[in-house]
Amino acid sequence: MRTAVADGGRRVSVHLTDQNWQALIVALSHQPGPAVADTRVLPELTSLGAVSCGTDTADDGRRVWAVLDL
């Protein structure tokens, strides 16, 4: 979430869903435009046990996501 907040937007959304004993967590910054690259976030998510994770930028802001086994 720290990465999404760093984009300088006024709000951050966090979405959570589960399927097949895994949880998908997505943080969205709602700040359009190119985001500052944070090379620390994906290794941090992996060290916390993320099975899969990633980040991308879309029209609605930066998305940072992680899939965790439940």
C-alpha positions as CSV (number, residue, x, y, z in Angstrom):
1,M,0.0,0.0,0.0
2,R,2.9,2.3,0.7
3,T,3.7,2.3,-3.0
4,A,0.2,3.3,-4.1
5,V,0.2,6.1,-1.4
6,A,3.5,7.4,-2.7
7,D,1.8,8.3,-6.0
8,G,0.4,11.4,-4.3
9,G,-3.3,10.7,-4.9
10,R,-6.0,11.7,-2.4
11,R,-7.3,8.2,-2.0
12,V,-6.2,4.5,-2.2
13,S,-8.6,1.6,-2.8
14,V,-7.8,-1.9,-1.5
15,H,-9.7,-4.8,-3.1
16,L,-9.7,-8.3,-1.7
17,T,-11.1,-11.5,-3.2
18,D,-10.6,-15.2,-2.7
19,Q,-10.7,-18.3,-4.9
20,N,-9.4,-21.8,-4.6
21,W,-7.7,-21.2,-1.2
22,Q,-5.9,-18.1,-2.5
23,A,-6.4,-14.4,-1.8
24,L,-5.9,-11.7,-4.3
25,I,-5.1,-8.3,-2.8
26,V,-5.0,-5.2,-5.1
27,A,-4.1,-1.6,-4.0
28,L,-5.0,1.1,-6.5
29,S,-3.6,4.7,-6.2
30,H,-6.3,6.5,-8.3
31,Q,-3.5,8.8,-9.5
32,P,-3.3,8.8,-13.3
33,G,-0.1,9.2,-15.2
34,P,3.3,7.5,-15.0
35,A,4.2,6.2,-11.5
36,V,7.6,6.4,-10.0
37,A,9.2,3.0,-10.1
38,D,9.7,1.3,-6.8
39,T,12.0,-1.7,-7.2
40,R,11.6,-2.7,-3.5
41,V,7.9,-3.5,-3.5
42,L,7.9,-6.8,-5.4
43,P,10.7,-8.4,-3.5
44,E,9.0,-7.3,-0.3
45,L,5.7,-8.9,-1.3
46,T,7.6,-12.1,-2.2
47,S,9.3,-12.2,1.1
48,L,5.9,-11.9,2.8
49,G,4.8,-15.1,1.1
50,A,3.2,-13.9,-2.1
51,V,2.8,-16.7,-4.6
52,S,2.5,-14.1,-7.4
53,C,2.7,-10.3,-7.5
54,G,3.0,-7.4,-9.8
55,T,2.5,-3.8,-10.5
56,D,1.3,-1.8,-13.5
57,T,-0.1,1.6,-14.4
58,A,-3.4,2.2,-16.1
59,D,-5.7,5.2,-16.7
60,D,-7.1,4.9,-13.2
61,G,-3.7,4.8,-11.5
62,R,-1.1,2.4,-10.3
63,R,-2.1,-1.1,-9.3
64,V,-0.1,-3.3,-7.0
65,W,-1.3,-6.8,-6.5
66,A,-0.4,-10.0,-4.7
67,V,-1.8,-13.5,-4.6
68,L,-1.3,-15.3,-1.3
69,D,-2.1,-18.9,-0.3
70,L,-4.7,-19.1,2.5
